[in-house]
Each structure stands twice: as C-alpha cells, then as structure tokens.
Amino acid sequence: MNDSNANTSLLQTWAALLAVSLGIFAITLDGSMMPVAIGSIVNDFKTQVGFVQAAMAIHSLVMASMYLAAGKLGDWLGLKRIFMAGAIIFAAGTITAALSPNIWVLLLGWSFIKPLGGAMMIPAASSLIVLNYHGKQRSAAFGIFSAFVAAAAVIGPVYMGFIASTISWRWAFGSEPLLIALLIFFASMVSESERDQNMRFDFFGALLTFLGLGLIVLGATLAGEFGWWQARRPFLIGDTEFAPFGLSAAFIIIVSGLVLLSVFALWSRAQSKLGGAPLFHMQLFNNRTFSLGSLLGFCFQLAVGGLLFVLPVFLQSALGLGALQTGIVLLPYTLGIFILALIASRLPARFSVIRIVRIGLVLMLAGAWWVQHTASLELQWASLIPALFLFGAGAGMVLARLPEITLSNIKPAELGEASGGDSTGKELGVAFGVSILGSMFLLSVYGNVVDLYDAYYDNPTATAQERDKAIVELEDWASKLSDEEWQAYLDGFPEFISEAYEAIVSSAYLAGYRSTLQIIIGVIVVMVLLSLLLPRQRPTDTKATE
C-alpha cells in the first residue's frame, strides 16, 4: 500500500514534466517528419513541391504570429487549460492532415490548425516547468525537456521514412494523437496556475501582433526570391507588377510588419499607463536578464537554423550524398544535444546556469569552426562526426539551461506573457536563419557559378547589372530542373565540358558553404559576448535555478 502511494506521489510530482515533454516531443516530431514526407505527399496528391514548401512556410508564419496571444491567454485563463486546449487543437490538425483528400485540406490541417495548437502549447510548456519545479528539480526538468526535443529530432525523419515507405505518410501523422492522449492523462494531474479572472484580453493588440509578425515572416520567406532591398524579379499581384520605386515586395512587406509592431508597442505602453492589460508589457524588456536571454534565444535559433539548412544542401548538392546518408551525417549533432542536455541538468551546484550556457556557447563555437575547417570537395563525411557532436553538445547545454535563465526572475502572473515573447523571438530566429542565411548561401552559390563560368570561357568582365540578371536567370532555370534533367543536360556535352560544368557547380557550392559558415561563426561569437553581459544571479535566483 505504501509503495502504491509512493508511486502515485512520484507520478504526480513529475506529471507536469511528462505532459509538457510529450507535448514538445509531438511538436518537434511532427516538424522533423514533414521534410521527409515531401516526396510522398507530392506523389499522392499529384501536386508540385512548391505547394508543400508553401505549407511549411505558412506553418512557421502561423506559429510566430500566435505566440504572444497564446502566452497572454495562459496568464488570463490558466497555463494548464491553455496547454491542454492547444494539445487538442494540435491533435485535430494532425488528424485533418492525415485524412486530407487533397493538398488544400492538408494545408488547412497542417499549416493552420496544427500550428495554432502548437503555438498555444509551447509558451505554456516552459512556464509550467518554472511554476511546478524549483532548485535542482527545475534544472533536471529543463534538461529532460530539452532531451525530448533532441530525441524527437532524431526519431522524426527515420520514423516518417520507414512509415512512408512501408505503409503511408498518413499513418505517421495519424499516430501523433496517441501522444496527445497520454499527454492529457498526465496534464490532468497538474494543478492549474494562478490567473487573473478579471483581466481583459487585448484583442486589438493580438490582431496587431498577428499581422505584424506574420508580415515579417512572410517577407523574410519571400526575400530570397524577390530580394531584400531592390526587386530582383517581378512580384505580380494579378497581372500588375508590384515594385514601388524599384523596391522589393519582400522589403515592403517586412517594413509593413515592423510598422504594425511599432503601433503595437505604442498601444501597449498606452494601455499600461491607463491601467489596462496589454497583450505584452513592453516593460518586460526592462528586465535585463529576460531581454538578453530572449536575444540569445533568437541568435541561437538563427545560427542552428542556418547550419541545418546549408550543411544538408552542401552534402547533397556538392558531395552527392543521398537523404539517408545526410540523415546519418547529422545524427552526431542530435546525439550531442540529447546527451549533453541530460548531463547539463545534473552538473554540480557550483556550476551556475550562466556558466553552463557560456560553456555550451564556447563548444558551439569550437564545433562550428571545426565544421568549417573540414569544408572541402574531398570531405569524408566521417570527419564531420566529432565536429557536429561538439556543436550539438554545446547546443544541448544551451537548450537545457537558457530558458531557465530567461524566465528566472519573472513573476508567476507574467510567466505566460514572458514565455510567449521568448518563444516568438525563437520562432523568428528559425525563420530568419533559414531565410536570411539560406538566401545568402544560395545567392553566393549562383553568383559563383556565373563567375566561374565566365572565367572558364574567358568572357569579358560583366557589369553588376549583367551579373545580377544572369544570376536570376540561372536561379529560374535551376529551380525547374530535376536531378535527372540536369544529368541529361550534362550528357549532351562532350565529357570534358560536362566534367568542367560539374566542377564549376561543386566549387560554387563549396564557396557558398564556407562563406555562410563564417557568418554562423560570427553569430555565435556575438552570442558569447552577449552571455558576458548577463547579470549574476542573486542568491534568491540562484537557489531557484541551480
């Protein structure tokens, strides 16, 4: 009887951790499966890859736009209630996607319904850990929480690949509600958080942030194709080209989003002065720890998102690795996160959380430098194992403890709001990591192809306008070319010319890869410097976080 009571008590103690870990596991698993499912979905619906890519872009847009509103709803209605509601909506979205008869229903389920639920769950997840655990328990909880993220990232691609090849991609998505059912069971044991029942929800602020953040993410997604500043190609609205004063449509969209966020900031400050309840109190940024922690979270996702975009593209396009081989190459990175996230949560109390994060950033810097040092067309993928493991180990330490720092001295009643702001910054980091660093990488690749082609044929030096035009034409041509068509194109030339063209393309990818890695290293250096500005934990904070 005593053993039964002890087991029940232990289960209740860790029920909050189990619930939020299963939630983040389901969200990460789902996101890591979609890239692997692209080919199967295209074949099933007889559609174009662009539609599935659009679904992934809209998914990110919805997530980033909803975090602030979702975080505030947690403070208003209760963190547990919002978390469970988000889980049910998430499950409904995955079921809709699994049963979708066409690409449009898939878009509805996977790109709108599911990310809406996910956006409700993520801010509440970190807040529930901070609320339910203290001291060493909190450190262990954040470590296990981060380990679940890494485990899902490892399992997702392999799981989808196996299910899609043996049964159908639909079964992989359709199995996720089983995790949600288990999540709800554990969440039912968790006490509800403190909430202000008299608080009014800022619907106007929610609208401003939804439109503002949505436009920024949309603009960043379009910028690689249409240009960050000047229009690189026509942006058509119906039959009308939209390029005021020669500016890129993406630039106009991003500026429009920034204007709306500025209006939101003014609105929030006015609401605070009038005693209202704004969606997000801008005064939270006066909290130095929260501001620096959120900025570090943004930069972290920017660097990681950029690396995980350019590395697979380089491996597949320049070195000719297949999807399975690329997944194996990335495995040391995910294992590094998984192992060190667990270890970081069990380091002795004399290691402050800030020191652990700094050590993690230094390991990430060393790993990124090592990855760049291996960059070569003669690269043996096995030489990447220690470099990627080192980078992943550092990332695991940062993931495990950075949220603990960011939310360390936030009042319980503001946890949902603060978590929403922090999650928004991280989602923007992911979007900008892929869009900014990805577009810089591809622009460098195509630019180098043009330059090396001209050098091979000893063509006259092209003007800047001629070069830009050639790059755009090359991008348009390459985007419509499959691997089989590219090979057929090469086979139409004498062997020495086809070999020269292959060498030009491979060298261009290598140059773009190296230059992008240098930028990523620069971002991590900035993160190390920012971590030095983090204020020392006061004794009360240290007790809560170590």
N, C-alpha and C positions, 0 to 999 in steps of 0.2 A: 504494500500500500504506500509506504514511504517512498519507494523507488518510483512508483507511478506519479506521485505528487511532485517529486523532484524533476522527473522528465517533463511533466506538464509545465512546471515553473520555468525550466530551461527553454522550452519551446516558446513560451510567452515572452521570455526575455529577448530572444533573438527573432521573434516573429516579424518585427518591423524590418530588420536587415534582410530576412529571407524574402519578404514581399517586395521590397524595392530592388533587391538584387535580381529577382526573377523578372521584374519589370524592365530593368535596364538590359538584362540579358536578351529578352524578347525583342526590344527595340534595336539593339545592336545586331542581333542575329538576322533580323529582317533586312536591315540596311546592307549588311555584308553579303546577303544572298542575291539581291537584285542584279548586280553587275554580272553574276554568273548566269542568271536566268535570261539575259537579254536575247541571246540567240534562240532559245526555246520559245520565248514569247513572240518574237518576230515570225518564226515559222508557224506557230499555232494560229496567230491572227492574220497571217499573210500581210503584214504591215511593214513599215520602214523602221530602221534603227532609230531614226530621228524622233519618232513618236515615243519610244521607250526612254530615250535620253531626256525628252521634254518632261516625261512623267517624273524622272529623278530630279530635274531642276525645280519643278513645281513643288515636289515633296519638301525640298530644302527651303523653298520660299515660304511655304505654309508654316513650317516648324519655326523659322526665325521670327516670323511675324506674330506668332501667338504666345511666345514665352512670357512676355511681360504681363499680358492679360491673364494667362494661366497662373502665374505666380501670385498675382493680386487676388485672384479668386480663391487661392489656397488660404490667404490671410482672412478673407471675408467669410467663406463657407466652411473652412476646415481643411487642413492638408490631407488627412486621410480620405475624406469624402471626395476631394478633387482627384486624388491619386486613383482611387477605385473607379470613379466615373471615367477618367481618362483611359484606364485599362479596358473597360467595357467598350468604349468607343474604338480603341485600338483593335480589339478583337473583331468588332463589327467591320472595320475597314479591311482587315486581312481576309475575313470570310468573303466579303464582297469581291476582293481581288481574286481569291481562289476560284470563285464560281462565275467570274466575269465571262460573258459570251462574246465580248468584243473589246477592243482597245479602249473605248470610251468608258465602259463600266470599270475596267481595270484602273483607268485614270481617276475615276471617282473614288474607288475604294482605297487604292494605294497612295495616291497623291493628295487627296483631300481629307477623307475620313480618318485614315490611319495616322497621319502626322498630327492631326488635331488632337487625337488621344495621346499620342506620344509627347506633344508639347505640354499637355496637362500633367503628365507623369514625371517628366524629368526634373523640373524645378522642385516639385514636392518631394522627390526621392531624396535629394541631398538634405533638404530641410528636416525630413522625418528622422534621418540618421543623427543630425545635430540635436534634435529635440529629444530623442529617446536614449542617447548614449553619451557618456562623459568619460573623461580621462582615457585610460588605456582601452576601455571598451570602444570608445569612439574611434581611436586610432585603428584598432583591429577591424572595426566595421567598415571604415573607409577603404582599408586595404583589401578586404574581401569583396567589397562592392566593385573596386577597380579590377580585381581579378576576374569577376564575372564579365566585365566589359571585354577584357582581353580574350577570355575563353570563347565568348560569342564570336569575336572577330576571327578566331582560329577555326571554329567549327562551321560557321555560316557558309563559306564558299564550298567546303568539302561536302557538307550536308546537301546543299542545293545541287551541286554537281552530281552526286550519287542519285538523289531522288529524281532529278530531271532526266537523267539518262536511263533509269530503270522503270520509273512509273510516269510521273508528270510533275512539272514545276508547281502545279496547283496544289499538290499534296504537301509540299514543303511549306507554302504559305498557310495552307489549311490546318497544319499541325500546331501553329502558334497559339490558337485559343486554349489548347490544353495547358500551356504555361500560365495563361491568364487565369484559368480556373484555379490552379494551385496558388497563384498569387492572391486571389481573392480570399481563399481559405486562410492564409497566413495574415492578410491585412485585417480580417475580421477580429483578430485577437489584439489589435493595436488600439490604444486609446486615441481619441480624437484630440487634435491640437487646440490650443486656446484660440478663440476667434472673436472678432468684434461684430456682433449681430446687428448693431446699429449703423455700421459703416455702409456708405453708399458706393456702388461700383461706378467707376468713371468710364461710362460708355463712350463719350466723346474722345477721351484720351486713348481708349482701346482702338477706336477707329483710326486715329492719327498714327499710332504706332504700327497698326496692321498695314496701312497704306505706305507709311514711310519706310519701314523695314522691308516690306515686300518690294517696293520700287528699287531700293538699294541692291537687294539680292538679285532681282531681275536684271537690273542694269549691269551688275558685275558678271552675270551669266552671259549677257549679250556682248559684252565689251571685247572679248577675244575675237569675235567675228566682225563686229562693226566698228571697233576702235574705241580707245579710252578717251580720246580727245577729238581728233579730226575724224570725219567719216571715211572709213576705208572702203566701203561698198554701200550701195543704195539700201536704205531701210524703207520698205514700202508699207503704207497704210492704204489698203485697197490698191488703187493704181497711182497713188500720189507718193512721191518720194519725200521723206521727212529727214531733212538735214539743215536746220536753220543756221545761217551764217557758216555753213560748211562743217558744223559741229556734229559729232557722232550722236546718234539717237541714244546710245547707251549712256553717254555723258549727261545728256538732258534728263534721262530717267533717273540717274543717280542723284543729280542735283535736286530734282523734284523731291526725291525721297528725303534728302538732307534738309530741304526747306520745311517739309512736313514735320520732321523730327525736331527742328528748331521751334516750330509753332507749338509742338507738344511740350518742349522744355519750358517755354514761356507760360503755357497753360497750366502746367504742373506747379510752377512757382506761384502763380496767381492763386491756384486752388489752395496751396499750403498757407498763404498769407490770409486767405479768407476763412481758414479753418475747415476747409473741405478735405476730401480723401482722394487725392490724385492717384492715378494708376501706378505711378512710380515717383517716389520722393527724390528729387534731384539732390537733396541734401545728403543722401546716402553716399554720394561721391566725395563728400567732405571727410568721410571715414577713409583715412589713408590706406589702411590695410585692405579694405574692400576694393578701393579703386585700383591699387597696384595688383591685387590678386586677380581681379577681373581682366585687367590689361595683360597680365601674364597668361591667363587662360586663352585670351584671343590670340596672342602671339604663338602660344603652344600649338593650337589647332591650325594656325596659318602654316607653321613650319612642318608639322606632321602631315597635314593635308597636301602640301606641296610635294613633299618627298614621296608620299604614297601614290602620287599621280605620275611624276616624272620617272621614277625608277621602273615601274612596270612597263611604261611606254618604251623606255630605252632598252630594256631587256628583250622585249618582243620585237621592236622595230629595227633595232641596230644589231642585236645579237641573235635574233631568230628563235628565241625561246617560246614554247607554247604556253597556254594558260595554266596547265597543271604544273609545269616546271617553274613558272613565275610564282605560283602559289607556294611551292616548296621553298623557293628562294626567300620569300617573305616570312616563312614560318619562324626563323630565329628571332625576328623582330617581335612577333606576337608572343612567342615564348618568353622573351626577355621581359615584356610588360607583365605577363602573368606571374612569373616567378618573383620579380623584384617588387611588384605591388604587394604580394603577400609578405615578403621579407621586411619591406619598409614599415609595415604595420606592427612588426614585432621587434623593432630596434630598441635598444635600451633607452630609458627615460632621459639619460644625459644627452641624447641626440634630440635637439629641438626640431619641431616640424619645419621651421625655416631652414635649418641646416640641412635637413634631409632633401628638401626641394632644391637647394643650391647644389648639393652633390649630384642630384639627378640631372640638373641642367648642365653641369660640367661633363657628366657621362654622355649626355646627348650631343654636346659639342664635340667631344672626342670621337664619338661614333659617326657623326656627320662628316667630320674631317677625314676619317678612315674610309668612309664610303667614297668620298671624292677622290681620295688618294688611289683607290682601286680602279677609277674610271679609265677604261681602255677598251678598244675593239678586240683585244686579245684576252679580255677578262674571263677568268674561270669563275663561274658562279659560286663555287665552294669558298673562294676567298672573301666573299661578302658575308659569310656566316658570322665570324666574330665581330665584324663592324656593325652589322644590323642587330646582333644580340646586344652589343654595348649600347647602341642607340635606343633599342627597346627597353633595356634595363633602366636607363635614365628616365625614359618616358614613363615607365611603370612607377618609379619613385615619385615623379611629379604628379601623375594622375592620382596616386594614392593619398597624397597629403595636401596638395594645393587647395582643394575645396575646403579642407579643414581650416586653412589659414584665411581664405577669403571670407568665410562666414563666422570666424572665430568670435568676434565681438559685436555681432548683430543681435538686436533684441528679438526675443521669441516671436513677438507680434509682427515683426518685419521680415521674418525668415523667408516666407514665400515670395515676397516682393524682391528681396535681395537675390534669392536663387534664380528668379525669373530674369533679372538683369544680367547675372553672371552667365546663365545658360544662353541668353541672347547673344552676348559677346562671343561665346564659344562657337555658336552656330554660324555667326558672321565670319569667324576665323576659318571655319571649314570652307564656307562658300568662297571667301577671298583667297584661301590657299590654293584651291583648285582653279578659280577663275583668273586671278592675277598671275600667280606663279605658272599656272598651266599655259596661259596665253603668252607669257613672256618666253616660256620654253619653246612653244610651237612657232612663235614669231622668229626666234633665234634659229630654229631648225630650218624653216623655209628660207629665211634670209641667207643662211649659209649655203643652202642648196643653190640658190641663184648665184651667189658669189663664186662658189667652186665651179659651177657650170660655165660661167663666163671665163674663169681662169683656165679651165680645161681647153676651151676653144679659142683662148686668147682674144676674146671680144673686147671692144673699146669699153672704157670705164663708163658705166651707166650713171645718169643723173639720179638724184634722190627720188624724184617723181617716177622715173622709169623703173627704178628698182622696186619701189613700193607697188607699182602696178603689176610688175612681174610676180611679186610675192603673192598678191591677192589672186592672180590668175592661177598660180601654182596651187594655192590652197583650194580653190574651187575645183580644179581638175582632180587633185588628190582625194578630195572628200567623196568623190563619186566613183573612186577606183577601188575595186576589191583586190585582195591578195592575188587571186587567180588572174585578174585582168592586168595587174602590174607585171606579173611574171610573163604573161603572153606578150605584153608590150616590150619587155626586155628581149624576149626570144626573137623579136622581129629585127634585131640589130646583129651585126657581127659580134662574135664573142668578146673581142677586146673592148668594144664600145659598151656592151651590156655590163661587163665587169667594171668598167670605169664609172658607169652610172650608179651601180650598186655601191661602189666605194665612196662616191660623192654623197649619197644619201646617208650611209653609215657614219661618215665623218661629220656630216651636218648634225646628226642626232647626238654624236659624242660631244660636239662643241656646245650644243644647246643644253645638254645634260650637265656638263661641267659648270657652265655659267649659272644655271639655276641652282645647283648645289652651293655655289659660292654665296648666292643670295640667302639661301636657307641657313647657312653657317652664320651669316651676318645677323639674321633674325635671332638666332639662339644666343649670339654674343650680346645683343640688346637685352634679351631675357635675363642673362646672367647679371648684367649691370642693374637692371630693374630690381632683381631679387636683393641686391645690396641695399636698396632703399627701404625695404620692408622694415617697419619698426619692430624693435624687440618686444617679445610677448611679455606683458605684465604678469606678475605672479598669479593673478586670478585666471588669466588667459592660459598660462602655461599649465595650470592644474587641469584646465578643461580640455586641453588639446594634446597633452603628452601622456 
